[in-house]
Amino acid sequence: MPISRRSLLKAAATMPALSLPGVVRAEAQSTLRFIPVIDLAFVDPIYSTAQVSRNHGFMVYDTLYGMSSSLQVSPQMLSGHVVSADGLQWDLTLRDGLFWHDGERVLARDCVASIRRWAARDGFGGELLEATAELLAADDRTIRFRLKRPFPLLPQALGKAAINACFMMPERLASQDPFKPLTEVIGSGPFRYLADERVQGARNAYAKFERYQPRTDGRPDWTAGPKIVHYDRVVWTTTPDAGTGVAALQTGEQDWQETTPHDLLPVIKAAGDIETRILDRRGYACMLRLNHLQPPFDNPAIRRALLGAIDQSAFMTAVAGTDPAFQVSPIGFFAPGTPMATDVGLDVFRGPRDYAKVKADLKAAGYNGEKIVVLVPTNSLAQKPLGEIAVDSLRKAGMNVEYAGLDFAVVLQRQLKKDPIGQGGWSAAVGNWQGIDWLNPAGNTNIRGEGKVAGWYASEKMGPLRSQWLAASELAEQQRICREIQAVAFEEIPYIPIGLYKQPTAYRKAITGILDGTAVFWNVRPA
């Protein structure tokens, strides 16, 4: 609660240092001390869709293309590419000086295997491989795509910073099952993962990879340009409470906190030695995910009737407070303020909620009091309040709701279960994605309708519409198709959008060079 957090901060100067990461206090000034939003449950960023796994991925792995904060892509591991006149062959050339953390040289065949593993889990990647007749290593430095049809968005697919990013791995790892998480971490990125220093639930550590050679052209901009590392080590310390993390910033025990509670911003700003800012103005788009395999949400009429119970502003106020600068509602299935966003169907979220009508609509749709199990990650700064509002909303709608408060890692694992709720399954869960994850129908995996994403939404309409969008060359035509896609989404309800919030980060003025986008650790240096 805000009062207890403020009390905690007032007492920060007299607090003992956090017990778990005591070793951090003894480390040299060449260590950057960081508080992630949640513990790193999975070290495989291809298997996991968690943002913390993606952030870890960009430390350890590299990508063929990088993305700037303005969403422009440019070569990263590549020296460049050559496209045939008919657009059907792309030759991507690896730049010199690329090595894996185990000392082996990065080869094109490693990248081919990595692309295939990524494409098995990512919607955009799946579209790219579906358009590919042949993907091969023409030689040690050349990755060759022979396409069935032109795919001009190839660099955008391979270079997106959104989940799942196309991280490169050694062939022996990339050849393993993409639906089973890797536990060995070997990349070619600017940091090495120090697995022997991991303390589950508390600590992850990284060391500068001395053989990493940054690009010599461009400027650092999110995942694009030179990735120049200024610290020998980066230590992630997971704190039990965001207020505790803020206190650690104030005492100087930590340097940077990834996400900071909105209610503590006035206190932080008054401290004077801590900066706050929003790294990504596109914010975090939130959802109520419904399990399409189990009653009652296997019934699309029940899913549609539930829309009337959703007050997006209530969800966003629970996360971001009442300041309108930090929240956006109503939203649909594309990130607001981006080219594909549309207001089609949004009227359902406008105006006061009529729960008596929702109850009647649910009954008419076939809801008969079945138990609903809502998964709520109790150790997530954003998802816990989202889950609590979801439970309250469903109860107001007359649904028989069980609140399942669990650790974030357990929630991720349980969402993979297809069993009925009586056998450990689930009915609904909240989630927050970066706005960049909802930019378009190729990137937003949650509306693909292939039955492969947790929730197992399947659609006969979405695939053809997405293909039309990929083939459209004009922005106006792409936007028209996205309006139709959103109309279908409000008919089929792959999930329920519950709003967008903008999340500040906080860091001591003793460090500088933090880039816009997501938390990346190159370019950061002592002020």
Residue, then its C-alpha position, 0 to 999 in steps of 0.5 A: m500500500p502507498i502508506s507503508r511504502r512511504s514509511l519504508l522510504k522515510a526509514a531508508a537511511t536507517m535500514p540495513a542492506l538487503s541480506l540476499p545480495g550482500v556480496v554486491r556491496a563488496e563489488a567494485q565500482s565496475t559493477l552496475r546494480f539493477i533491480p528487474v521487475i521480476d525474477l528470471a524464471f526462464v533463461d531461454p528467450i525463445y521458449s519464454t514470452a516473459q519480458v524479463s527473459r527478453n531483456h536477459g536475451f539482449m544481454v547474452y545473445d545478439t540479433l542479425y538486425g537491431m531496432s532503434s527507438s523509432l522502430q527502424v531496423s539496421p544490420q547488427m550482426l550483419s555487415g549488410h544484405v543483398v536482395s535480388a532484383d525480383g525480391l526472391q533471394w536475400d543474402l545476409t552477410l555476417r560481419d567479421g569478429l563474431f564469437w560465441h561465449d565458448g570461443e567458437r566462431v559464429l557461422a552462418r549455419d548457427c544462424v540458420a538453426s537459430i532462425r528456424r528455432w525462433a520461427a517455430r515460436d514466433g508469429f512473424g517468424g512463422e510468416l517469414l518461413e512460410a514464405t521461404a522456399e529454402l533457408l541455408a548457409a551458402d558459406d560460413r558468412t552468408i545466410r541465404f533466403r530463397l523466397k516463394r514470394p517477396f517478403p520486404l519485411l524480412p529485416q523487420a521480422l529478424g530485427k524486432a525487439a518485441i517478444n519473441a526476438c530472433f536471438m542467435m545461438p550456436e547450432r548445437l543449442a538452436s537445433q534443440d526442441p523450441f518447445k522445451p526450455l534450454t538451460e545452457v546459456i551461450g550467446s555472442g552478445p556483449f555479456r556472458y551469463l554467470a550461471d554459477e552465481r544465480v540465486q533463484g528468486a534473488r540474483n542473476a549476474y553477467a560479465k562483460f564479454e571481452r571478445y565482443q566487437p561492437r559495430t563501428d558505425g551508427r550510434p547506440d539506439w536501443t538494440a541498434g548501433p554500437k553496443i559498447v559496454h562500460y561495466d565489467r559486471v551487471v548484477w540483477t537483484t530481485t527484491p521482494d517489494a518494489g518499495t524495498g527496491v526504491a529504498a535501496l536506490q535511495t541508500g545507494e545500494q542499487d543503481w537502477q530499478e526497472t519499474t517504479p511504483h507510480d504512487l512513489l514518484p513524488v517521493i523519489k523526485a523529492a529525493g534529488d539524487i534519483e532520476t525517473r523517466i519513461l523509456d518506451r512511450r508506447g507503454y504496456a498493453c494489458m490483457l485478460r487472457l481466456n482459456h478457449l479450451q475449457p468451459p465456460f470460455d470455450n463459448p464465444a458468446i460468453r466471451r463477448a458477454l463478458l466485455g460489458a464487465i470490463d472497465q479499462s480505466a479501473f484496471m489502469t488506475a490500479v496499476a498507474g494511479t489516476d494521472p492520465a499521463f500514465q494511462v490510455s483507455p479504451i484500447g483495442f488489439f493494436a497499440p494505441g498511437t501506432p499506425m495500425a490502431t483503430d477505434v473499431g469496436l471500442d464503444v463496448f468499453r465506453g460508458p458506465r458498466d451495467y453489471a445487471k445487464v452483464k449477468a443477464d447476457l452471460k446467462a443468455a449466452g449459456y453461463n451456468g455458474e461454472k467455477i472460474v479460476v483466475l491466475v494472479p502473479t502475486n509477486s508482479l508489480a503490475q499483474k497483481p493489481l490487474g488480476e485483482i481487478a479482473v477477479d472483482s469484475l468477474r464477480k460483479a458479473g455474477m461469475n463463480v470466481e476462484y482467486a489463484g494467487l501464485d508466483f509469477a513463474v508458477v503462473l507461466q507454467r500453469q498457463l501451459k496446462k490444457d487440463p480442466i480446472g479440476q485437474g490443475g487447469w485454469s480459466a483466465a489470467v492477466g498479462n502485460w505486453q509492451g506496446i511494440d508487441w501489439l504493433n501489427p497482426a504479424g507481431n501480435t501473436n495473441i491474435r494469430g488464431e493458430g491455437k498455439v499460444a497459451g489460451w489456444y485461440a483458433s480462428e479460420k478468419m485471422g490467417p487469410l486477413r493476416s496474409q492480406w496485410l503482409a501482401a499490402s504495399e500501401l499504408a491505407e490498405q494495411q490500416r483497412i485490413c487491421r480495422e477488419i481484423q479488429a472487428v473479427a477479434f471483437e467477434e471471436i475474443p481471442y483475449i480482452p484488452i484491458g488498457l495501456y499504461k506507461q511505466p517509469t523507470a528510476y535510476r541514480k544520477a550517478i549513472t548515465g547513458i540509459l537508452d530509450g526502449t527497454a532496459v539494455f545495459w550497453n552505453v550505460r556508464p558512470a556519470 
